[in-house]
Amino acid sequence: NDGAIKWKYEPKQNYDETVPVMCCDTVNRGLSYGDGKIFLNQADTTLVALDMESGEVVWSDKRDDPKVGATSTAAAHVFKDKIIVGISGGEFGVRGYVQAYDLDGNVQYKAYST
């Protein structure tokens, strides 16, 4: 379609709470894909699954709270039938972890690094 924009998604997050506790500037390190969905790991720790064709939110989960210093700047990673996301905020005393979801948004496990 000659590069026409098919759809657009604008994250809804509270920037006043999130941006002041972001360690590494206001960045996002990319998207991932699996099972017909685009996955966005938002700075406010919300993992969003978007329908690849329509851009509609299929599911989302907010895993932590920027009010305690938790943010997330890394891309979500899809490995087979799992989505893996981490957390930022160690400089604010946030306990590090990775969390896994299945492709339908169900939490499979949470593993702490400390």
N, C-alpha and C positions, 0 to 999 in steps of 0.2 A: 504493500500500500504506500510505497514511496516515502517511508519514514513517518507517516502520520501517527500522532499519538492515539493509542487505542483506549487507554484509560489512565487515570491519575489517582494516586492515594496520598492524602496529606495526613500524617500522624497527628493524633490528638494527645497531647501530653502537657503537663504543667511545667513550662520552662522556668518559671520563677523558683520552683523547688529543685529542678533537675540541674540546670546549667551551673549554678554556683558550686555544686559538689562534683562536677565532672573533672577528672584528673588530667585529661589529655586533650583539652579543647573540645569544642562541640563538633565531634566527628561521628561518622557512621562508616563502618568498614565493609559495607556491602550487604547484598541480598543472597539468598540461596533458593534452590528449587528442588521440589520432589513431589511426586504424586499429583501433578496438575496444580500445585500451589507454589506461590512465591512467599518466602519467609523473611520477615523483617524483625530484627532485634532492636527495639527502640531504646533510646537513651534512658528512659524512665523505667527500664527493666521489663517492659511489656513485649512479649513475643506475639507477633501477629501473622496469621496465615491468610493470604489473599488468593482468591480464585484467579488463576492465570489468564483466563479468557475475559472475565468481567471486571476484575479488580475489587470485587466485593469481599468484605471480611468474612472468612469462613469460620474462624475462631481466633480468640486471643486470650492471653493469660499474663497478668501482671504478677511477677514473682517476688518482687521486693519493693522497698520504699526509699525514694530519694531523700526523704526527711531524716533518715538515719545515715545518709551518705552513700547508699547503694545506687549505682548506675550501671549501664552496660553499653559499651561501644563496639564490641566485637561482632562480627557477622555470626549468625546462627550457622551451624554446620549440619548437613544432612549426610548420614551414613546408613545406607540400606533403608531400613524402616524406622530410623530414629533421628530426632533433631536434638543436637547438643548445643546448649548455651551456657555461658558463664556469667560471672558477676564482677564488677569493679567496686572499689571503695575501701581497699585495705588501709589506705592512709587515714581513713575516718573510723577505723576499727571494725569495718564490715568483715564478717567471716566469709572467706572465699569458698566457692562451690561451683560445681557444674551440675546442670540439671538436664535430664533427658525426657523427651516427649515421644509418643508415637505420632504418626502423621495425621491422626485425628485430634491431637491436642491433649491427650491424656498423659499426665505425668507418669513416667516409668520409674525414675529414681532421681535422687538428689545425693551427690557425694561431696562432702566437705573436704577442703584441702588442708585445713588446720584443725 
